Amino acid sequence: MKKEWKPAELEAMPVILLSLHQKWWQKMVAGEKVLEIRKSKPQCKAPFRVLVYVTGGVGIAGEFICPEVLEIKDFAEAEAKSRVPAHDIHNYAAGSRRKVYGWEVAAVKEYEQAAALETLGIKRAPQSWQYMR
């Protein structure tokens, strides 16, 4: 059963801006990608809101809620949830020489029109992700 987030809960959540390629955003919107693989995790407690900046100048195309961040240990399971091939996850993890995390993806919301970063007072997109104030 999907959790319904109340407006007050959403307002209280920390907000993160995440850069993502169009291909992966479309898989999230379609419900195919329910785990985002990253080399780092936020220090704030989950759940948190994630604004999705689609690279290539598209802009902030939508958002999702991350109810939990998991340390990835089973690359095959992560492949099924992230749609990223297990060998790519393994190479990504080996390249970082540290842990790899899976950000759970829930309550995906695609905006009717993408917003420019400037509307949030941001001059350039994050390389991976950043906290929002």
Secondary structure, 3 states (H helix, E strand, C coil): CCCCCCHHHHHHCCEEEEEECHHHHHHHHCCCCCEEEECCCCCCCCCEEEEEEECCCCEEEEEEEECCEEECCCHHHHHHHHCCCHHHHHHHHHHHCCCCEEEECEEEEEEEEEECHHHHCCCCCCCCEEECC
